[in-house]
Amino acid sequence: MLARFVIAVFATLLVVAASNRDDVAAMLQQSRKDMEPSQLQMTQADSWENMALGRLMLKVKEECLSSTQLCLPALIEARHGVWPYVQAELGKELKPYEPRSFTADFASTRLKDEVCHGKTFFLLHVWKAVGWGAMQNLGKLAGTYQRHNLEAWHNDLLAEDCQNVSHPSTFTFVRNPLARFISGYAQLEHYHQEAMEHRKNFPPNPVLNHLTGKPGSVGRAKQFLDRFFVDGVLRDGHVRPQSEFFVKPYGSKCFLAVDFVGKTENVVEDWKRFLESQQCHVITQFNLTKGRHENSIGTKQALADAAEIGGASSFVELQSAAKESMEAQLFQGAYLRALCWLYLVDYVMFSYDLPRGCDHPHMLHIAHLANISVSDS
């Protein structure tokens, strides 16, 4: 039944042009009006499946924000739930690669009593979401911090390392999923180029060795997109869904939930809000110049073009000469819609509006359940 519904959607070239951010239900109703009456017949089985997927997304949000042991199973179930839509958008059969635990790195520091009541802060580093900048700003606040990289050290925190500390409080920052994906790709290409030129002593992502064309070209970006739906470009953390960072973020023996999730887009305000929530005596201004990575604007633009992301200038630093033409385009690429399905858990979990063009009726219904909308820019 679901397959017939999806085929009907593509056959009619459904396009939802909605600018009302506050009424997702109205957008869904309008999208149905644009279809032939015979195509509006959604079976009860489809309706229940749609409702079940929406509730599953909310379950992911609840379990993963609390960093429970049910986070990973919920993520895996959600990936299988969206995969038929991903395949339909790409027009090919692909085996779904399942989410895995990803312990990246985090920072910890104990603040002085006169700064913040002697509390111990844990900062979860979500890659490509102001992580390095947050670490350096944390160091500025506390005077110092310790960086933990459990995956690189093949080590683990002991329970007492995180439980027997003074007033532990954990926080992190996340980012618009699509903006982060574009930035993550640009970062990987930058790292790859540095490794090829022997300017850095770390191996490049092996997948990028097999991509053809010049970095920054549309053809090369399309190759990256095709590979991403096969294995997440070998599950690289720069483009891995942010929700997976919440699976055992501090190791298998240290169960700390993330108390505060700020957004990169509002990092200055959210940094201040976090410190105020901890009743800190010292409220520092977040320094946006700290911890920036080098990457290529041209590479970001190539990926945006490859995915037919016409509105990318709203969240990618495009050159001024390209802004006007890019803003005039619409979100209507199959790659974009497939990315929205794969990253839907992140949009729901962190309450980000969907991009224009991600307008499948089932997706809009899930967005309505999660109280998110479709961006009008």
MARLUMKE-811470 format. One record per atom (N, C-alpha, C, O): residue in three letters; x, y, z. Coordinates in steps of 0.1 Angstrom, whole numbers, plus 5000, padded with zeros to 4 digits. Each point is the difference from the previous one (the first is absolute). Layout:
REM MARLUMKE-811470
AlaXYZ/...
REM end
This chain:
REM MARLUMKE-811470
Met500849885000/Met499250125000/Met500950135000/Met499750094993/Leu501349905015/Leu500950125001/Leu500750024987/Leu500150124996/Ala500349774997/Ala500750024987/Ala499150074990/Ala500450084992/Arg498349875008/Arg499050064990/Arg499850155003/Arg499950084991/Phe500149955022/Phe499850155004/Phe501250084995/Phe499950114995/Val501449845007/Val501250074996/Val500050024985/Val500450114995/Ile499349784998/Ile500050014985/Ile499050104995/Ile500250084991/Ala498649935016/Ala499050104996/Ala500550145003/Ala499850094992/Val501049925019/Val500650145003/Val500950044989/Val499950114995/Phe501049805001/Phe501050044989/Phe499350024987/Phe500450084992/Ala498549845005/Ala499350014987/Ala499450134998/Ala499950054989/Thr499750015022/Thr499350134999/Thr500950125002/Thr499650125000/Leu501749855003/Leu501050115002/Leu499550095011/Leu499950124997/Leu499949835014/Leu499450085011/Leu501050115004/Leu501249975002/Val498350154999/Val500850125004/Val499250075010/Val498850054997/Val501749975015/Val499350085010/Val500750135002/Val501250005003/Ala498150114994/Ala500650135001/Ala499350075012/Ala499050074998/Ala501649925013/Ala499450055012/Ala500950105007/Ala501249975001/Ser498350135004/Ser500850105008/Ser499550025014/Ser500750085007/Asn498349864997/Asn499550025013/Asn500749905010/Asn499849884999/Arg501050175009/Arg500949925009/Arg499249955011/Arg500549905007/Asp498350154996/Asp499349965012/Asp498849904998/Asp499349975010/Asp500549994978/Asp498949914997/Asp500349894991/Asp499750004988/Val501049905017/Val500449894992/Val498849924995/Val500049954989/Ala499050045020/Ala498849934996/Ala499450064987/Ala499549934992/Ala500550205007/Ala499550074988/Ala500849964988/Ala499449994989/Met501950005012/Met500849964989/Met499749864996/Met500049984987/Leu499849935022/Leu499749864996/Leu498650004993/Leu499949934990/Gln499250155015/Gln498750004993/Gln500150064986/Gln499449954991/Gln501450155007/Gln500250064987/Gln500749904991/Gln499649994988/Ser501349935017/Ser500749914991/Ser499149894995/Ser500149954989/Arg498950025019/Arg499049904996/Arg499050064989/Arg499649924991/Lys500250215010/Lys499150064990/Lys500750004987/Lys499350004989/Asp502050005011/Asp500750014987/Asp500149864993/Asp500549994989/Met499049905018/Met500049874994/Met498649964995/Met499050065004/Glu501049854987/Glu498749954994/Glu499249935011/Glu500749945009/Pro498050074991/Pro499249945011/Pro500349855002/Pro500149955011/Ser500249984978/Ser500249855001/Ser501349985008/Ser500249895005/Gln500750214995/Gln501349985006/Gln500050045015/Gln501049985007/Leu497950074997/Leu499950045014/Leu499649885009/Leu499950015012/Gln499849884982/Gln499549885008/Gln501249945007/Gln500749914994/Met499650135018/Met501049945008/Met499449895009/Met499150035008/Thr501449854991/Thr499449895007/Thr500250025015/Thr500950075004/Gln498349855003/Gln500250015015/Gln501349955004/Gln500650055010/Ala500049854983/Ala501349945003/Ala501150114998/Ala500950015008/Asp499050074981/Asp500950114997/Asp499950105012/Asp501150055005/Ser497749984999/Ser499850105010/Ser500649965013/Ser500750085007/Trp499149794997/Trp500649955012/Trp501550004999/Trp500750035010/Glu499949934979/Glu501450004998/Glu500650145001/Glu501050025007/Asn498350074988/Asn500450145000/Asn500050055015/Asn501050065004/Met498049915003/Met499950045014/Met501049935008/Met500650065009/Ala499749814989/Ala501049935007/Ala501450064998/Ala500850005010/Leu499550044978/Leu501350064997/Leu500250135007/Leu501150035006/Gly497850054995/Gly500150125007/Gly500249985015/Gly500850075006/Arg498549845000/Arg500249975014/Arg501449945003/Arg500550035010/Leu500049904980/Leu501449945002/Leu501050125000/Leu500949995008/Met498950114984/Met500950115000/Met499950075013/Met501150055005/Leu497849975001/Leu499950065013/Leu500649915011/Leu500550055010/Lys499449824988/Lys500749915010/Lys501550024999/Lys500750005010/Val499850014978/Val501550024998/Val500450135007/Val501050005007/Lys498250104992/Lys500350135007/Lys500049985015/Lys501050055006/Glu498149884999/Glu499949985015/Glu501249925005/Glu500650045009/Glu499749854984/Glu501049915005/Glu501450054998/Glu500849995008/Cys499450084980/Cys501450044997/Cys500350135008/Cys501250025003/Leu497950074999/Leu500350125008/Leu500349965014/Leu500750075007/Ser498849824997/Ser500349955014/Ser501249905000/Ser500449955011/Ser500150024977/Ser501249914999/Ser499749875006/Ser500949955007/Thr497949994991/Thr499749875006/Thr500549894991/Thr500450024989/Gln499549865017/Gln500549884992/Gln499049974989/Gln500349924991/Leu498650145008/Leu499049984990/Leu500250094988/Leu499349994990/Cys501650115011/Cys500350094990/Cys500449934987/Cys499450034989/Leu501649895011/Leu500549934988/Leu499049914994/Leu499850014987/Pro499549915020/Pro498949914994/Pro498950094993/Pro499549964989/Ala500250155017/Ala499050094994/Ala500550064987/Ala499250024991/Leu502150025009/Leu500650064988/Leu500049904989/Leu499750034988/Ile500649845015/Ile500149904990/Ile498649974994/Ile499849994988/Glu499250015021/Glu498649984995/Glu499550124991/Glu499449974990/Ala501050155014/Ala499650114992/Ala500750004987/Ala499450044990/Arg501949925009/Arg500749994987/Arg499349914991/Arg499850034988/His499749855017/His499349914991/His498650054996/His499549974990/Gly499950115019/Gly498750064997/Gly500150104989/Gly499050014992/Val502050075007/Val500150104989/Val500749954988/Val499950064989/Trp500749825011/Trp500849964989/Trp499249974987/Trp500550044989/Pro498249915012/Pro499249994987/Pro499950144993/Pro500050004988/Tyr499850105020/Tyr499950144994/Tyr501350044994/Tyr500050064989/Val501149915017/Val501450034995/Val500149934986/Val500550074990/Gln499249815010/Gln500249924987/Gln499150054989/Gln500450014989/Ala498350035015/Ala499150054990/Ala500550134994/Ala499950034988/Glu500750065020/Glu500550134995/Glu501249984991/Glu500150064990/Leu500749845014/Leu501249984992/Leu499849914988/Leu500849994990/Gly498049945010/Gly499749914989/Gly500949884999/Gly500249954989/Lys500350005022/Lys500849885000/Lys499949935013/Lys499650055010/Glu500749824990/Glu499949925012/Glu501450005007/Glu501049974994/Leu499050065018/Leu501250015008/Leu499749945014/Leu499050015006/Lys502049924999/Lys499949945013/Lys500350115010/Lys500950074999/Pro498149945011/Pro500250115010/Pro501249975009/Pro500149895006/Tyr500850214995/Tyr501149985009/Tyr499550065014/Tyr499450115001/Glu500849815009/Glu499350035013/Glu500950095008/Glu501250005000/Pro498150095008/Pro500850085010/Pro500849925010/Pro499649885003/Arg501550175001/Arg500849945010/Arg500450095011/Arg499950124998/Ser500649835013/Ser500550085011/Ser501250084995/Ser500849944993/Phe499350185010/Phe501150094995/Phe500550085012/Phe499450115003/Thr501649855003/Thr500650085011/Thr501150084994/Thr501149954998/Ala498750175000/Ala501050094994/Ala500950065011/Ala501049935003/Asp498750185001/Asp500950065011/Asp499150105007/Asp499050054996/Phe501549995016/Phe499450105008/Phe501050075009/Phe501149955002/Ala498550155004/Ala500850085009/Ala499450005014/Ala498850005001/Ser502050015009/Ser499550015014/Ser500950105007/Ser501250014998/Thr498250065012/Thr500850095008/Thr499250025013/Thr498750005000/Arg502050035011/Arg499350045012/Arg500250155002/Arg501150055000/Leu497850025002/Leu500050145001/Leu500250045015/Leu499549935009/Lys501250184993/Lys500250055013/Lys498750045007/Lys499050044993/Asp501049965020/Asp498850045007/Asp499550144996/Asp498850024999/Glu502250075000/Glu499650144997/Glu499650024985/Glu499450104997/Val500849794995/Val499650014986/Val498649934999/Val499150074994/Cys500849815010/Cys498749934999/Cys499849895010/Cys499849884997/His500450155016/His499649915011/His500849875000/His499549905006/Gly501750104988/Gly500849885000/Gly499449894992/Gly500449885002/Lys498850154988/Lys499349904992/Lys501049944990/Lys501050074996/Thr498849814999/Thr500849934990/Thr499150004987/Thr498949945000/Phe501750124990/Phe499350014987/Phe500549894990/Phe501249994999/Phe497949944995/Phe500449914989/Phe499450064987/Phe498850024999/Leu502150004991/Leu499550054987/Leu500249894990/Leu501149964996/Leu497849994999/Leu500049904989/Leu500350074987/Leu499350104996/His501749854997/His500450064987/His499349944989/His500449894995/Val498550175000/Val499449954987/Val500750074989/Val500150124999/Trp500549804992/Trp500950054990/Trp499250094990/Trp498949984997/Lys501850134999/Lys499450104991/Lys498850075006/Lys499150044993/Ala501049985020/Ala498950085007/Ala500750085011/Ala499749985012/Val501250114985/Val500750095008/Val500749935012/Val500250065011/Gly500249824987/Gly500649925011/Gly501350055005/Gly500250035012/Trp500750004978/Trp501350055005/Trp499950145005/Trp500750035010/Gly498450054985/Gly499850135005/Gly499550005014/Gly500450085009/Ala498749824994/Ala499449995013/Ala501049955010/Ala500050055011/Met500949864985/Met501149965009/Met500950115004/Met500350025011/Gln500150074979/Gln500950115003/Gln499350105008/Gln500650075009/Asn498149954989/Asn499250105009/Asn499949945014/Asn500050075010/Leu499849804991/Leu500049935013/Leu501350025007/Leu500050035012/Gly501149964981/Gly501350025006/Gly500250145005/Gly500650035010/Lys498850074982/Lys500150145004/Lys499350025013/Lys500450085009/Leu498449854992/Leu499250025012/Leu500649945013/Leu500150065010/Ala500549824988/Ala500549925011/Ala501550025002/Ala500549965011/Gly500250094979/Gly501450015001/Gly500749884994/Gly501250024995/Thr498249865004/Thr500549894994/Thr498949894998/Thr499050025005/Tyr501349884987/Tyr499149894998/Tyr500849884996/Tyr501150014995/Gln498349875007/Gln500649884995/Gln499249944989/Gln498849995001/Arg501949984988/Arg499349934989/Arg500149855001/Arg501149955002/His497849994996/His500049855000/His499649954986/His499050054994/Asn501849865001/Asn499749944987/Asn500049855002/Asn501049934998/Leu497850015006/Leu499949865004/Leu500349914988/Leu500649905001/Glu498950144987/Glu500149914988/Glu501549994996/Glu500449904996/Ala500350225004/Ala501450004996/Ala500949925010/Ala500949934996/Trp498750085017/Trp500949945010/Trp499549855003/Trp500749935007/His498250034987/His499449875002/His499949985015/His500449895006/Asn499150215001/Asn499950005014/Asn498550035004/Asn499250014991/Asp500649995022/Asp498650025004/Asp500150075014/Asp500949985008/Leu498150114994/Leu499950065013/Leu499549905010/Leu499149924997/Leu501450085015/Leu499449925011/Leu498850075005/Leu499850124999/Ala499349815008/Ala498850065005/Ala500350115010/Ala499450115000/Glu501749875008/Glu500350105010/Glu500650134994/Glu500050105006/Asp500549894981/Asp500550114993/Asp499050114997/Asp500350125000/Cys498549844999/Cys498950094996/Cys498950015011/Cys499350105000/Gln500749815009/Gln499050005011/Gln500550065013/Gln499250075007/Asn502049914996/Asn500650065012/Asn500750134998/Asn501150025004/Val498350064989/Val500550144997/Val499150105006/Val498849975004/Ser501650154997/Ser499350105007/Ser498950064990/Ser500350064990/His498549915013/His498850064993/His500249994985/His500150104993/Pro499949785001/Pro500249994985/Pro498950064992/Pro498849985004/Ser501550094986/Ser499050064991/Ser500649984986/Ser501150044997/Thr498149914994/Thr500449974986/Thr499250094990/Thr498950035002/Phe501850014988/Phe499450084990/Phe500749974986/Phe501149954999/Thr498250104991/Thr500649984986/Thr499350104991/Thr499050075004/Phe501549944984/Phe499450084989/Phe499749924988/Phe500949914997/Val498050114996/Val499749934988/Val499850114989/Val500150125002/Arg499649834986/Arg500050094988/Arg498949964990/Arg499649885000/Asn499950214992/Asn499149974990/Asn500649884992/Asn501150014995/Pro498149885004/Pro500649884994/Pro500550014986/Pro501149954997/Leu498250124994/Leu500550024987/Leu501250094999/Leu500949974992/Ala499150145015/Ala501150095001/Ala501349925005/Ala501150024995/Arg498749905015/Arg501149925005/Arg500549904990/Arg501249984999/Phe497949964994/Phe500449904990/Phe500950074989/Phe501049944996/Ile498650174999/Ile500850074990/Ile501350045006/Ile501049994993/Ser499050075019/Ser501350045006/Ser500949885003/Ser501250014999/Gly498149885005/Gly500849885003/Gly500749944987/Gly501249965001/Tyr498150054988/Tyr500649954987/Tyr501250094997/Tyr501149964996/Ala498750185005/Ala501150094997/Ala501249975009/Ala501150014996/Gln498649965017/Gln501149985009/Gln500849874996/Gln501250005001/Leu498149904995/Leu500649874996/Leu500950024987/Leu501149954999/Glu498450134992/Glu500850034988/Glu501250095004/Glu501149984994/His498850115015/His501150085005/His501149915007/His501250014997/Tyr498349905011/Tyr500949915007/Tyr500749914990/Tyr501249975001/His498149984989/His500549914990/His501150074992/His501149954997/Gln498750184999/Gln501050084993/Gln501250025008/Gln501249984995/Glu498750055018/Glu501150025008/Glu500849875002/Glu501350005000/Ala498049895001/Ala500749875001/Ala500849964987/Ala501149955001/Met498350084988/Met500649974987/Met501350094998/Met500949964994/Glu499050165012/Glu501250094998/Glu501049985012/Glu500950085002/His498849825007/His500949975011/His500150125010/His501150025006/Arg497850064995/Arg500150115010/Arg499449955013/Arg500150085010/Lys499349814991/Lys499449945012/Lys500449865002/Lys500149924990/Asn500250045022/Asn500449865002/Asn498849915004/Asn500149935010/Phe498950074983/Phe498949915002/Phe499549954987/Phe500050074990/Pro499549815009/Pro499549944987/Pro498750064996/Pro499250045008/Pro500649984979/Pro498850064995/Pro498949895000/Pro500349885002/Asn498450164997/Asn499049914999/Asn500249914987/Asn500150064990/Pro500049815012/Pro500349914988/Pro499150024989/Pro500449974988/Val498350065014/Val499050014989/Val500450114991/Val499949994988/Leu500650125017/Leu500350124992/Leu501249974990/Leu500150064990/Asn500749845013/Asn501049964991/Asn499549944987/Asn500650014989/His498149955011/His499449934989/His499150104992/His499449964990/Leu500450165015/Leu499150094993/Leu500850074989/Leu501250035002/Thr498249994987/Thr500750064989/Thr499650154998/Thr498950045006/Gly501850034987/Gly499750144998/Gly500750095010/Gly500549955010/Lys499550184988/Lys500650095009/Lys499150035012/Lys498850024998/Pro501849995014/Pro499250045012/Pro499450134997/Pro500650104996/Gly498149915007/Gly499250124997/Gly499249994988/Gly499250094997/Ser501049804995/Ser499249984988/Ser498749935003/Ser499949935010/Val499150104982/Val498649945002/Val500149854999/Val499449935007/Gly501350024983/Gly500149864997/Gly500649925012/Gly499549905003/Arg501550165003/Arg500649935012/Arg499150005011/Arg499949905008/Ala499450214994/Ala499050015011/Ala498949904998/Ala499549945010/Lys500150044978/Lys498949894997/Lys500549875004/Lys499349915005/Gln502050064992/Gln500549875003/Gln500049985016/Gln499749895005/Phe500650225002/Phe500049995014/Phe498649975005/Phe499849925009/Leu499250154986/Leu498649985003/Leu499649854998/Leu499349945008/Asp501150014980/Asp499649864997/Asp500649915011/Asp499349905004/Arg501950124999/Arg500749915010/Arg499450025014/Arg500049905008/Phe499650224995/Phe499550035013/Phe498849915003/Phe499849955012/Phe499350024978/Phe498849925003/Phe500449855000/Phe499149915002/Val502150054995/Val500549865001/Val500649975014/Val499649905006/Asp501250194999/Asp500749975013/Asp500350135008/Asp500850005009/Gly498450114988/Gly500350125007/Gly501450054998/Gly500650065009/Val500049914979/Val501450024997/Val500849945012/Val500850075007/Leu499149804994/Leu500649925011/Leu499750065014/Leu500950015008/Arg497950044993/Arg499550045013/Arg500850115006/Arg500350015012/Asp500250084980/Asp500850115005/Asp499350105010/Asp498850034997/Gly501850005014/Gly499350095010/Gly499650144995/Gly499250065006/His501549984983/His499750144995/His498650014994/His499450104999/Val500149784996/Val498750004993/Val499149905007/Val498849994995/Arg501649945015/Arg499249915007/Arg498850085007/Arg500350115005/Pro498549844995/Pro498950075007/Pro500450035015/Pro500649925007/Gln499150204997/Gln500450055013/Gln499349915011/Gln500649995011/Ser498349954987/Ser499349925010/Ser500949895004/Ser499949955012/Glu501050004979/Glu500849885004/Glu501150045010/Glu500649915006/Phe499750224995/Phe501050045010/Phe499449995014/Phe500850005010/Phe497949984991/Phe499349995013/Phe499949855005/Phe499549985011/Val501149934981/Val500049865004/Val501349985009/Val501150004994/Lys498749985019/Lys501249985009/Lys501050114998/Lys501249964997/Pro498550165004/Pro500950114996/Pro501350005009/Pro501050054996/Tyr498949905016/Tyr501150005009/Tyr500549865003/Tyr500749975010/Gly499149934981/Gly500449875002/Gly499049915006/Gly498950045004/Ser501449834996/Ser499049905004/Ser499849995015/Ser499149935005/Lys501750145003/Lys499949985014/Lys499750145007/Lys499850005012/Cys500050104980/Cys499850135006/Cys498750054994/Cys499950064989/Phe499049925018/Phe498750044995/Phe499550145005/Phe499450015010/Leu501050094982/Leu499650135003/Leu499150054988/Leu500449994989/Ala498450065015/Ala499250064989/Ala500550144997/Ala500750065008/Val499049984980/Val500450144996/Val498950095005/Val498950004996/Asp501550095013/Asp499150095007/Asp499550114991/Asp498950055002/Phe502050004989/Phe499750124993/Phe500549994986/Phe501149964997/Val498050064993/Val500350004986/Val499850134994/Val498950054998/Gly502250024998/Gly499950134994/Gly500149984985/Gly500349894995/Lys499550224997/Lys500050004986/Lys501250094995/Lys500150115005/Thr500649844985/Thr501150084994/Thr499550134995/Thr500650105001/Glu498249904993/Glu499450124994/Glu499750115011/Glu499950114997/Asn500049855016/Asn499750095011/Asn501149985011/Asn499650025011/Val501649954985/Val501049965010/Val500350115010/Val500249975012/Val499850154984/Val500350115010/Val498950015010/Val500350005012/Glu498550004984/Glu498850005009/Glu499949885009/Glu499850005012/Asp500449884981/Asp499949875007/Asp501149985010/Asp499849945010/Trp501450104987/Trp501149995010/Trp499750085012/Trp500249955011/Lys499350174987/Lys499650085012/Lys498849945007/Lys500050005013/Arg499149944980/Arg498849945006/Arg500549885009/Arg499449975010/Phe501549954984/Phe500549885008/Phe500750055013/Phe499749945010/Leu501250164989/Leu500750045012/Leu499050065010/Leu500149985013/Glu498950094983/Glu498950055009/Glu499249895006/Glu499750005012/Ser500149894980/Ser499249895006/Ser500849935011/Ser499449935009/Gln501950084991/Gln500949945010/Gln500350105012/Gln500749975009/Gln498650154989/Gln500250105011/Gln501450045002/Gln500550025011/Cys500349994978/Cys501450035001/Cys500150155004/Cys499250084996/His501949955012/His500350145004/His500650074988/His499850124999/Val500949814993/Val500750064988/Val499349964987/Val499949884998/Ile499750224995/Ile499349974987/Ile500950064989/Ile500050124998/Thr500849804995/Thr500950054990/Thr499350014986/Thr499049934998/Gln501550164994/Gln499450014986/Gln500749894991/Gln501249995000/Phe498049944993/Phe500549904991/Phe500850064989/Phe499550094993/Asn501749875005/Asn500950064990/Asn499949914987/Asn500449895000/Leu499050174990/Leu499749934988/Leu501249974991/Leu500049924991/Thr501150155012/Thr501249984992/Thr500949885004/Thr500949964993/Lys498849985019/Lys500849895005/Lys499549874994/Lys498849974998/Gly502249944998/Gly499749874996/Gly499549984986/Gly499449894997/Arg500850214994/Arg499449984987/Arg500949914991/Arg501350005002/His498149924990/His500749914991/His500150074986/His499250084996/Glu501949894997/Glu500250054987/Glu499249904991/Glu500149885001/Asn499250174989/Asn499549924989/Asn499750094988/Asn500250125000/Ser499249824990/Ser499950074987/Ser498550044998/Ser499149915000/Ile500750214997/Ile498650054996/Ile499649934987/Ile498949974998/Gly502150024993/Gly499749944987/Gly499649855002/Gly499149964992/Thr501449975017/Thr499749865002/Thr498549995006/Thr499349924995/Lys500450175014/Lys498650015005/Lys499050034989/Lys499049944999/Gln501450154992/Gln499150044989/Gln499849884991/Gln498949984995/Ala502249955002/Ala499849884991/Ala499149905005/Ala499249944993/Leu500850035020/Leu499149915006/Leu498650055000/Leu499149924997/Ala500750215006/Ala498750054999/Ala499449994986/Ala498849974998/Asp502150064992/Asp499549994986/Asp499749854997/Asp498949974993/Ala501949945011/Ala499849864997/Ala498749955006/Ala499349924994/Ala500450125018/Ala498749965006/Ala498850094996/Ala498949985005/Glu501450114986/Glu498950094995/Glu499450085012/Glu498850015001/Ile502150045008/Ile499550075011/Ile500050154997/Ile501050075002/Gly497949984992/Gly500050134995/Gly500150115010/Gly500550114998/Gly499049865014/Gly499950105011/Gly501249995009/Gly500050055011/Ala501149894984/Ala501149985009/Ala500750125006/Ala500750005010/Ser499150124983/Ser500650125005/Ser499550045013/Ser500650095006/Ser498349864999/Ser499550045013/Ser500849945011/Ser499950045011/Phe500849854986/Phe500849945011/Phe501449964995/Phe500749935008/Val499850104980/Val501349984996/Val500650134996/Val499350084993/Glu502049945010/Glu500650134997/Glu500450004985/Glu501149964996/Leu498050084996/Leu500250004985/Leu500750144997/Leu499850105007/Gln500949894982/Gln500550134995/Gln498950094995/Gln499049954995/Ser501150185007/Ser499050094998/Ser499549994985/Ser498850034998/Ala502049944993/Ala499650004986/Ala499049894997/Ala499350004991/Ala500849895017/Ala499149884998/Ala498750015008/Ala499149924997/Lys500850175012/Lys498950005009/Lys498750024993/Lys499049925002/Glu500950184990/Glu498750034994/Glu499549894991/Glu498849975001/Ser502049974991/Ser499649894992/Ser499649875008/Ser499149934996/Met501650055015/Met499749885008/Met498750025007/Met499249915001/Glu500650215005/Glu498850035007/Glu498749994991/Glu498949975005/Ala501350054982/Ala498950004991/Ala499549864997/Ala498949984995/Gln501949925008/Gln499749864997/Gln499149945011/Gln499950065011/Leu499549834986/Leu499149935009/Leu500749875005/Leu500849944993/Phe498850025019/Phe500449875005/Phe499149894993/Phe498849995002/Gln501949944989/Gln499249904993/Gln500849874996/Gln499549934991/Gly501750055014/Gly500849894996/Gly499749875008/Gly499650015012/Ala500649884981/Ala499849875007/Ala501049985011/Ala499749945010/Tyr501550104987/Tyr501049995011/Tyr499650075013/Tyr500149955011/Leu499450174987/Leu499550085011/Leu499049935008/Leu500049995012/Arg498949954981/Arg499049945007/Arg500549875007/Arg499549975011/Ala501449964982/Ala500549885007/Ala500850035012/Ala500049935010/Leu500850194990/Leu500750045011/Leu499150045012/Leu500249975011/Cys498750094985/Cys499050045010/Cys499449875007/Cys499850005013/Trp500049904980/Trp499549875006/Trp501049945009/Trp499749965011/Leu501650044985/Leu501049945008/Leu500350085012/Leu500249945011/Tyr499850194988/Tyr500250095011/Tyr498850045008/Tyr500050085009/Leu498849864988/Leu498850045006/Leu500149985015/Leu499450085008/Val501349824997/Val500149995015/Val500750125006/Val499650045011/Asp501350024982/Asp500750125005/Asp499150125000/Asp499950085009/Tyr499349934980/Tyr499150124999/Tyr499049995012/Tyr499650105006/Val499949784996/Val499049985011/Val500650025014/Val499550075008/Met501749864994/Met500650005013/Met500450145005/Met500050035011/Phe500550054979/Phe500550135004/Phe499150124996/Phe500450115000/Ser498449854995/Ser499050114997/Ser500550104989/Ser499950125002/Tyr500549824987/Tyr500450094989/Tyr498949994989/Tyr499549894997/Asp500250224997/Asp499050004989/Asp500649934988/Asp501250014998/Leu498049924994/Leu500449934988/Leu500350104989/Leu499450115000/Pro501549864991/Pro500350094989/Pro498850004990/Pro499249915000/Arg500750204993/Arg499050004989/Arg500449894990/Arg501149974997/Gly497849964999/Gly500249894991/Gly499949865007/Gly499749904993/Cys500450105019/Cys499849885008/Cys498549995004/Cys499750035012/Asp499549944979/Asp498650025001/Asp499149884998/Asp498950014996/His501749875005/His499249884999/His498950005010/His500350035012/Pro498549934985/Pro498950015010/Pro500349925013/Pro499650055010/His501049844989/His500449925012/His501050085008/His499950005013/Met501050064981/Met501050085007/Met499450125007/Met500350045011/Leu498750024982/Leu499350125006/Leu499249955012/Leu499950085009/His499549804990/His499249965011/His500949975013/His499750045011/Ile501549914986/Ile501049985011/Ile500450135006/Ile500250025012/Ala500150084979/Ala500350135004/Ala499050065009/Ala500350075010/His498449914986/His498950055008/His500049945014/His499850075010/Leu500449804991/Leu500149935013/Leu501150055009/Leu499950025012/Ala501250024981/Ala501250045007/Ala500050165002/Ala501050055006/Asn498050014990/Asn499850155001/Asn501150074993/Asn500550105005/Ile499949854984/Ile501050084991/Ile499350034987/Ile498949944997/Ser501750154995/Ser499350054988/Ser500949984988/Ser501049935001/Val498750134988/Val500850014988/Val500550144999/Val499250095000/Ser502149934998/Ser500650134999/Ser499450074988/Ser499849944990/Asp500050195011/Asp499650084989/Asp501150084994/Asp499850094992/Ser501549875011/Ser501150064994/Ser501149904996/Ser501050044995/
REM end
